[in-house]
Amino acid sequence: MRRLFLILKNDVRRHLKAPLAIVIYIIIPLAMTGLIGIIFGPGEDENTLPPIQVVLVDHDKGLASRLFLGAFDADQMKKMFQVTVADEAEGRKRMEKGKASAMVVIPERFTLDLLEIKPVTIEVVKNPAEQFLPDVVEEFMNTMAVMLSGAVQAFEPEARGIRLMLDGPVDAFPWEVLGPEFGKAQKKVVAAEKYLNPLLLRLKEEKTKAAGAKAVLSQTDIFSIILPGMAIMFLLFIVQTIMRDMISEREDGKLRRMLTTPLRSSELIGARILGGWLMGIVILLAMVAFGTVVFRVHWGPFGYFLLLGAAGAFWTAAFFALMNALVKNRNQAGALSAPIILAFSLFGGSMMNPEAMPKAFRMVGIVTPNRWFIDGAALVRDGRFPTVSLLVLAISGLVLLALAVPALRRRATV
């Protein structure tokens, strides 16, 4: 056991003297995570849709047109619409430049025609370059038109009276008749309130979401989803680089010379596999620390993630130990390792969300360590223990180790 740790210590020192390859493999996944997160992650002010840009052209400038403009000034409407009052020529220019989704044109005599109970047409000009937002403006104006039309027809006598007030001089209007007219209007308001309050049909809003789910993903959430997949992909690259020392020593004759000493082959093999495993854990922890500090990644309970990372690093070390026992030389190992890692990453979900893959791809992903590590990291992020992922990685890693050790012993004696 003492010799095993001495070999392990020498290996660590050797890799620390020339850490460039390992450092590059650490920097690449962090850089890719940052780039993808910045591109696809929402900004601080992107959680809601921006208000719809509307140009209002008021040819009337009367009481009714002001009521329309006032409807857009309500707090709830301000969140949905941003209204710019302009003339018609300026409104069309804004639409041509893509600065407005629709233009609402209120005609001349709009107020007077309404008070005279005449049909009135409000023009809604929709921007042809957009599909959904102009329709929202049109439907809102239809609703406003129905409401205003119903109110004018319900209060027709009062509307005609207001029209007479606007035409004649103030001293010519019979003010004494206003009292009875106001009384009639009051009765209509009371009757309307009786039928409209409370409403017979109402809507109830209910928001539901899965446990632990968020309605809107922040940029930190995006980083937290991306980085585990990147980490396991480049952990495979790093560990295979470390484990390739076994082939180099075999080709250089160093392995044969070492076995002429009291050192046993099992100690040498154990030191190489243990070194790959421990180095994998350390490198993974470095990625975790960097992701936490720079990207504010949420990993979940650290103990759970540490167990998952240890299982993933163990599987990786055991896999490449077996692979190095089966290949003939370094060139063959280099030619096979990169495609295998890329295939693991593609089908396992490091490069693409498994939900977006064809069913056949998802089935292949089940045999990759990436899938189990990513799924386990998602469970840990939600505060749950990744039992299945740990068992799959640990048990399959032990099977790979059981196959690798005797194969490596045979290679060592050849």
ABEGO torsion letter per residue (X at the ends): XAAAAAAAAAAAAAAAABAAAAAAAAAAAAAAAAAAAAAABBBAAAABBBBBBBBBBBAAGBAAAAAAAAAAABAAAAAABBBBBBBAAAAAAAAAAGABABBBBBBBGAAAAAAAGBBBBBBBBBBAABAAAAAAAAAAAAAAAAAAAAAAAAAAAAAAAAAAAAABBAAABBAAAAAAAAAAAAAAAAAAAAAAOBBABBBBBBBBBBBGBBABBBAAAAAAAAAAAAAAAAAAAAAAAAAAAAAAAAAAGAAAAAAABABBAAAAAAAAAAAAAAAAAAAAAAAAAAAAAAAGBBAEBAAAAAAAAAAAAAAAAAAAAAAAAABABAAAAAAAAAAAAAAAAAAAGAABBAAABBAAAAAAAAABAAAAAAAAAAAAAAGBBBAAAAAAAAAAAAAAAAAAAAAAAAAAAX
